[in-house]
Amino acid sequence: RTSHPPGSAEGTVLASDILNRFRKLQLDHTWTESLYATLVGVSVTGSVVVMRVGGGVSFAEKVWLAEKNGAGGALIYPDPADLPQDPRRLGLSTHTAVHLGSGDPFTPGFPSFNHTQFPPIRSSGLPLIPALPITAAAASKLLSQLSGPPCPPSWRGRLPYVRCVVGPEFSSGQRVKMSVHNVMTPVLLNNIFSSLEGRVEPDQYIILGAQRDSLGPGAVKSGVGTAILLELARTFSTMVKRGFSPRRSLLFVSWDAGEFGNVGATEWLEGYLSMLHLKAVAYFNGCVYVHFLLVCFMCTCVPIRVPFCCCSLRMRLQRRSP
């Protein structure tokens, strides 16, 4: 598929496809819940602080640290030292969230099901300075013109024709002018649900979820996670038809707006927190990372009343002989 960000027509079509797939499996209950969330898009021209992706620190944390230290803006780029890429195609871009938190940044702590009941409130996790991810090519053009003392060795990346210096001045003496255009748009999100009722404890839930949306094609993250979710639903549906009965109820969920800080999942959690605290037993989140011949399927198990636990299943792909 092409890009299908939350709220887009492509994303709505994909949600309908998954809903129809659940219906064809003839599970006990299948439904969709829609909500409005205010997604923040930031368009920035110019640079104050240029940062690399990675380092164990999220983009939102980097922007927060830049703001805390008095920076006027932040740009982040994928350096070849952090993200392997074709050196002839330095236009690789990265999509990152600036909200230091999860969920709808204008309904912090409460669900966005009904904005007439809960008026929008700006989250304290939103930055007060402009921030934007840029391509490696754009970063190379900016960094190659900087002057000043050399960078520490750990800061040096692998951008070609770039001598790592701290700045802050350009060698040409030019200065950068920054202008900001914030766009806030209410977007309808769709979380898709389907369930199998348990035989012994039907009011106790095992939840299996996967992010559906993607700012790109989504083959590695949302695409594979959604495929695993649908296959699990198909497998359990077939088992039930053959006489199997789960002890507890199984809830299959396709989340929307994961790219913007797990908005769909967080808003649903905020809306049904009391019920989940009493009835949810565990949550499994399908997230797949592909690295050359190694496929790592990460399952995050979140018991509601016990500490977090993680498990991983590794499958090595065998290369066939020609």
C-alpha positions in Angstrom: 0.0 0.0 0.0 0.9 3.6 -0.3 1.2 6.0 2.7 -1.9 5.8 4.9 -1.6 8.3 7.8 -4.4 8.5 10.4 -7.4 10.4 9.2 -6.6 10.0 5.5 -8.9 8.4 2.9 -6.4 5.6 2.4 -6.4 4.9 6.2 -10.2 4.8 6.2 -10.2 2.3 3.4 -7.7 0.1 5.2 -9.7 0.2 8.4 -12.8 -0.9 6.4 -10.8 -3.8 4.9 -9.7 -5.0 8.3 -13.3 -4.7 9.6 -14.6 -6.8 6.7 -11.8 -9.3 7.3 -12.9 -9.7 10.9 -16.5 -10.1 9.8 -15.6 -12.9 7.4 -13.9 -14.8 10.2 -17.3 -14.9 12.0 -16.0 -14.1 15.4 -18.4 -13.5 18.3 -18.4 -9.7 18.1 -16.9 -7.2 15.6 -17.3 -3.5 15.8 -15.5 -0.2 15.3 -15.1 2.8 17.6 -14.4 6.2 16.2 -12.9 9.3 18.0 -11.7 12.7 17.1 -8.1 13.6 17.9 -6.2 16.8 17.2 -3.0 15.9 15.4 -0.3 18.6 15.3 1.7 19.1 12.1 4.7 21.5 12.4 6.3 23.1 9.3 9.6 24.9 10.1 11.9 26.8 7.9 15.5 27.3 9.1 17.5 25.8 11.9 18.6 26.5 15.4 19.8 23.1 16.7 20.6 20.3 14.3 20.4 16.8 15.9 21.0 13.2 14.8 18.4 10.4 15.1 19.2 7.8 17.7 21.4 7.9 20.8 18.7 6.2 22.9 16.8 9.5 23.1 13.5 10.1 21.3 12.9 13.2 19.1 10.4 14.6 21.7 13.1 14.3 24.4 15.7 16.0 22.2 13.3 18.9 21.5 12.5 19.2 25.2 16.2 19.3 26.1 16.8 21.9 23.4 14.0 24.0 24.6 15.1 23.6 28.2 18.5 24.9 27.3 17.2 28.0 25.5 17.2 26.8 21.9 14.8 28.6 19.5 14.1 25.6 17.2 15.2 22.0 16.5 15.9 20.0 13.4 16.6 16.2 13.4 18.0 14.2 10.5 19.0 10.5 9.9 22.8 10.3 9.7 24.3 7.3 7.8 26.2 6.4 11.0 22.9 5.8 12.7 20.6 4.6 9.9 22.3 2.7 7.1 21.3 4.1 3.7 22.4 4.4 0.1 24.9 7.3 0.0 23.6 8.2 -3.4 20.2 8.8 -1.9 20.6 11.1 1.0 17.0 12.3 0.7 15.9 9.6 3.2 13.5 11.3 5.6 12.3 10.2 9.0 9.0 10.8 10.7 9.1 11.6 14.4 6.7 12.9 17.0 7.3 16.0 19.1 4.7 15.3 21.8 6.5 14.2 25.0 3.8 11.8 25.9 1.1 9.6 24.3 -2.4 10.1 23.1 -4.2 13.1 21.8 -2.0 16.1 22.9 -5.2 18.2 23.4 -7.0 15.8 25.6 -4.3 14.9 28.2 -5.5 12.4 30.8 -9.1 12.0 29.4 -10.6 10.4 26.2 -11.4 12.4 23.1 -14.6 10.5 22.4 -16.7 13.6 23.1 -15.2 17.1 22.9 -18.4 18.7 24.0 -17.9 17.0 27.4 -14.2 17.4 27.5 -13.0 20.7 25.9 -9.6 20.6 24.3 -6.7 21.5 26.6 -3.1 21.8 25.4 -0.8 19.1 26.8 2.3 20.2 28.7 4.3 17.7 26.6 4.0 19.8 23.4 7.1 21.9 22.7 7.0 25.6 22.7 9.8 25.8 20.0 9.5 24.7 16.4 10.8 21.2 15.6 11.0 19.3 12.3 12.7 16.1 11.0 14.7 16.8 7.8 16.5 14.7 5.3 20.2 13.8 5.4 20.7 15.9 2.2 19.2 19.0 3.8 21.3 18.5 7.0 24.4 18.1 4.8 23.8 21.4 3.1 23.4 23.2 6.5 26.2 21.5 8.4 28.7 21.9 5.5 28.4 25.7 5.9 28.9 25.8 9.7 32.1 27.2 11.3 33.4 27.1 14.8 35.3 24.7 17.1 35.4 21.0 16.1 32.8 18.5 17.4 33.6 15.9 20.0 34.5 12.5 18.4 31.2 10.9 19.5 29.3 13.6 17.6 30.9 12.9 14.2 28.6 11.3 11.7 29.2 10.0 8.1 27.7 12.7 6.0 29.9 13.2 3.0 31.7 16.5 2.5 30.8 17.6 6.0 33.4 18.7 8.6 31.8 18.3 12.0 32.0 21.6 13.8 29.8 23.0 16.6 28.9 26.3 15.0 26.9 28.4 15.6 27.8 30.7 12.7 27.9 30.0 9.0 31.3 30.5 7.3 29.6 32.9 4.8 28.4 35.1 7.6 24.7 34.5 6.6 22.0 34.1 9.2 19.0 31.8 9.2 15.5 33.3 9.5 12.9 30.9 11.0 9.1 31.1 10.4 6.6 28.8 11.9 3.2 27.6 10.6 1.3 25.3 12.9 -1.7 23.4 11.6 -4.1 21.7 14.0 -6.8 19.6 12.4 -9.5 17.5 14.0 -9.2 14.0 12.5 -11.6 11.1 12.8 -9.7 7.9 14.0 -11.0 4.4 13.8 -10.0 1.6 16.2 -11.2 -1.8 14.9 -12.3 -4.5 17.4 -13.2 -8.1 17.2 -13.6 -10.7 20.0 -14.0 -14.3 20.9 -16.0 -15.0 24.1 -14.3 -17.0 26.8 -15.9 -20.3 28.1 -14.9 -20.1 31.9 -14.2 -16.4 32.5 -15.9 -14.4 29.7 -15.5 -11.1 31.5 -11.7 -11.5 31.7 -9.9 -10.2 28.6 -6.7 -11.1 26.8 -6.1 -8.2 24.4 -4.0 -8.6 21.2 -3.3 -5.3 19.4 -1.3 -3.9 16.4 -0.8 -0.5 14.9 -2.5 -0.1 11.5 -1.5 3.4 10.3 1.8 4.4 8.7 3.3 7.6 7.4 5.1 5.4 4.8 4.3 2.1 3.1 4.5 0.5 6.6 5.9 -2.9 5.4 8.2 -3.4 8.4 6.1 -2.1 11.3 2.4 -1.6 10.8 2.0 -3.9 7.8 3.6 -6.9 9.4 1.9 -6.3 12.8 -1.5 -6.1 11.1 -0.8 -9.3 9.2 0.1 -11.1 12.4 -3.0 -9.8 14.1 -5.3 -11.0 11.3 -3.5 -14.3 11.2 -4.0 -14.8 14.9 -7.7 -13.9 14.6 -8.1 -16.4 11.7 -6.2 -19.2 13.6 -8.3 -18.8 16.8 -11.5 -18.5 14.7 -10.6 -21.8 13.0 -9.8 -23.5 16.3 -13.2 -22.4 17.8 -15.0 -23.8 14.8 -13.3 -27.1 15.5 -14.4 -27.2 19.1 -11.8 -25.2 21.0 -13.1 -22.7 23.6 -10.7 -20.1 25.2 -10.8 -19.9 28.9 -10.9 -16.1 28.8 -12.3 -13.8 26.2 -9.9 -12.7 23.4 -10.0 -9.2 22.1 -8.3 -8.4 18.7 -7.7 -4.7 18.1 -6.3 -2.7 15.2 -5.1 0.6 16.5 -5.2 3.9 14.6 -2.8 6.9 14.8 0.1 5.0 16.3 2.6 7.2 14.4 1.5 10.2 16.4 2.1 8.8 19.8 -0.2 5.8 20.1 -3.2 8.1 20.0 -5.9 5.4 19.2 -4.7 3.0 21.9 -4.2 5.7 24.5 -7.6 7.4 24.0 -9.3 4.0 24.3 -7.4 3.2 27.4 -8.3 6.6 28.9 -12.0 6.0 28.1 -12.2 2.5 29.6 -9.5 2.6 32.3 -11.8 1.4 35.1 -13.1 -1.5 33.2 -9.7 -2.5 31.9 -8.3 -2.3 35.5 -10.8 -4.8 36.6 -11.2 -7.1 33.6 -8.0 -7.0 31.4 -5.5 -9.7 32.2 -2.8 -9.1 29.7 -2.0 -7.1 26.5 0.1 -8.4 23.6 1.4 -5.8 21.2 2.7 -7.1 17.8 5.8 -5.1 16.7 8.2 -6.6 14.1 11.7 -5.4 13.3 13.4 -6.8 10.2 17.2 -6.7 10.0 18.8 -8.5 7.1 18.1 -12.2 7.6 16.9 -11.9 11.3 13.2 -11.3 12.0 12.5 -10.5 15.6 8.9 -10.6 16.7 8.6 -8.5 19.9 5.6 -9.3 22.2 5.1 -6.8 25.0 3.0 -8.4 27.7 1.4 -5.9 30.1 -0.5 -7.4 33.0 -2.7 -4.8 34.5 -1.8 -5.3 38.1 1.8 -6.7 37.9 5.0 -5.2 36.6 5.7 -5.0 32.8 7.2 -8.1 31.2 8.6 -8.6 27.7 9.2 -11.6 25.6 10.7 -12.1 22.2 10.6 -14.8 19.6 13.4 -14.9 17.1 13.1 -16.6 13.7 16.1 -16.8 11.5 15.3 -16.9 7.8 17.2 -19.5 5.9 18.6 -18.6 2.5 17.7 -21.1 -0.1 20.4 -22.6 -2.3 20.2 -21.4 -5.9 
